[in-house]
Amino acid sequence: MPEDDPDRGPSAVRSGIRRADAVTEFETEERCSILEVANDAEDGAVSIARARVRPGVTTAWHHLIDTHERYLIVSGLGRAEIGERPPADVAAGDVVRIPAGVAQRIENIGDTDLVFYAICSPRFTPACYVALE
């Protein structure tokens, strides 16, 4: 199917590659480092960020308004706290699902960086973030 189908209008997602060297990791007040892998209005259905939490650090309690989030754990060991659920230990390959509006945080319980992808739908914007601390 062509990228722009005259009978259906422009595609919701445009083909392309976002190069890793086009983005820079930054520190957040949430106590983690973020690398925005993909987050732009042309693909508003989803955003992808790589998060890094140092050993012994727990991120700040927060929730997202109208945005669901998933953590895909890449490396390290963590303890996820999601809403009223009991804390759960997570490791590489695990997926943590966080519905919109539910309080969340994650602790690095290992001795190396906890690295995960935070996948938000619709895409993350600063306006959807609510600090709870």
C-alpha positions in Angstrom: 0.0 0.0 0.0 1.5 3.4 -0.9 2.3 5.8 2.0 -0.4 8.2 0.9 -3.5 6.5 -0.5 -5.6 9.0 -2.4 -8.8 7.2 -1.4 -7.9 7.1 2.3 -5.7 10.2 2.9 -2.3 10.3 4.5 -1.2 7.4 6.6 -1.4 7.9 10.4 2.2 6.8 10.7 4.9 7.8 8.2 7.7 5.5 7.3 11.1 6.5 8.4 14.0 5.9 10.8 14.8 7.9 13.9 18.6 7.7 14.4 19.8 7.0 18.0 22.5 9.6 17.7 19.8 12.3 17.1 18.8 12.3 20.7 20.5 12.9 24.0 19.9 11.4 27.4 18.9 13.8 30.2 18.3 13.7 33.9 14.8 14.2 35.3 13.4 15.4 38.6 11.8 12.0 38.8 15.3 10.6 39.7 16.0 8.8 36.5 17.7 9.4 33.1 15.6 9.5 30.0 16.5 9.1 26.3 13.5 10.1 24.1 13.8 7.4 21.4 10.6 8.4 19.6 8.1 11.1 20.7 6.7 13.4 18.1 3.3 14.7 17.0 3.6 12.8 13.6 3.3 9.6 15.6 0.9 10.7 18.3 -0.3 7.2 19.1 2.8 6.2 21.0 6.1 7.4 22.5 9.1 5.4 23.4 11.8 6.5 25.9 14.7 4.5 27.4 14.8 5.1 31.1 17.8 4.4 33.4 17.6 4.2 37.2 20.8 4.0 39.2 21.3 1.3 41.9 19.5 2.1 45.1 17.4 4.8 43.6 13.5 4.8 43.6 11.7 7.0 41.1 9.2 9.6 42.3 5.6 8.7 42.7 3.6 10.0 39.8 0.8 9.2 37.4 -0.1 10.1 33.8 -3.4 11.7 32.7 -5.1 9.9 29.8 -1.9 8.0 28.9 -1.2 4.3 29.5 2.4 3.3 30.0 4.3 0.0 29.7 7.8 -0.7 30.9 9.8 -3.2 29.0 12.7 -4.2 31.2 16.0 -4.5 29.3 18.5 -5.0 32.1 18.9 -4.8 35.9 16.6 -5.7 38.7 13.7 -3.6 39.9 10.7 -3.4 42.1 7.6 -1.9 40.5 4.9 -0.3 42.6 1.7 0.2 40.6 -1.4 1.6 42.3 -2.8 -0.6 45.1 -1.0 -3.8 43.9 1.7 -5.2 46.1 5.2 -4.3 44.9 6.6 -6.8 42.4 10.1 -7.6 41.4 11.0 -7.3 37.7 13.9 -8.3 35.5 15.0 -8.4 31.9 12.1 -9.3 29.5 9.3 -8.4 31.9 6.6 -6.0 30.9 5.0 -3.7 33.5 1.5 -2.4 32.5 0.3 0.9 34.0 -3.2 2.2 33.2 -3.7 5.9 32.8 -4.2 7.7 36.2 -2.7 5.0 38.3 0.2 6.0 40.7 3.5 4.4 39.9 7.2 4.2 40.7 10.0 1.8 40.3 13.1 1.0 42.5 16.4 -0.3 41.3 17.1 -3.2 43.7 20.2 -4.4 41.9 23.8 -3.4 41.8 23.8 -2.2 38.1 21.6 0.3 36.3 18.0 -0.7 35.8 17.3 0.0 32.1 13.8 -0.2 30.5 11.8 1.2 27.7 8.8 3.3 28.7 6.2 3.0 26.0 3.3 5.4 26.3 0.0 5.5 24.4 -1.0 8.0 23.4 2.4 9.6 23.4 3.9 11.2 26.5 3.7 15.0 26.8 4.7 17.0 29.9 1.1 18.1 30.4 0.1 14.5 31.2 2.6 14.1 34.0 1.4 14.5 37.5 3.9 14.5 40.4 2.6 12.9 43.6 5.5 13.8 45.9 
